[in-house]
Amino acid sequence: MKLQNIKDVNAFFKVIDQCKGRVELVTAEGDRLNLKSKLSQYVSLANIFSNEASIPELEIVASEPDDIKALMDFMIQGN
């Protein structure tokens, strides 16, 4: 799933942290990085955050249906 215009990065990571299964960031090269890892969160997204307070677009793969719902709810409720 693609998530766009994430404005509240801290809230986004809170949702990620609450997910039960794997949540992975798909890079432009097709690599998958585990977003449940704090180190991956900071390292993999450092370029995105370098000059912006928001995330314009991410492709995320979540393994659990409840996690997908939580991410969708986050996007719908405003971020």
Secondary structure as the mmCIF struct_conf table of DSSP 4:
data_model
#
loop_
_struct_conf.conf_type_id
_struct_conf.id
_struct_conf.beg_label_comp_id
_struct_conf.beg_label_asym_id
_struct_conf.beg_label_seq_id
_struct_conf.end_label_comp_id
_struct_conf.end_label_asym_id
_struct_conf.end_label_seq_id
STRN STRN1 LYS A 2 ILE A 6
HELX_RH_AL_P HELX_RH_AL_P1 VAL A 9 GLN A 18
BEND BEND1 LYS A 20 GLY A 21
STRN STRN2 VAL A 23 VAL A 26
HELX_LH_PP_P HELX_LH_PP_P1 THR A 27 THR A 27
TURN_TY1_P TURN_TY1_P1 ALA A 28 GLU A 29
BEND BEND2 GLY A 30 GLY A 30
STRN STRN3 ARG A 32 ASN A 34
TURN_TY1_P TURN_TY1_P2 LEU A 35 LYS A 36
BEND BEND3 SER A 37 SER A 37
HELX_RH_AL_P HELX_RH_AL_P2 LYS A 38 PHE A 49
BEND BEND4 SER A 50 ASN A 51
BEND BEND5 ALA A 53 SER A 54
STRN STRN4 ILE A 55 ALA A 62
BEND BEND6 SER A 63 GLU A 64
HELX_RH_AL_P HELX_RH_AL_P3 PRO A 65 ILE A 76
TURN_TY1_P TURN_TY1_P3 GLN A 77 GLN A 77
#
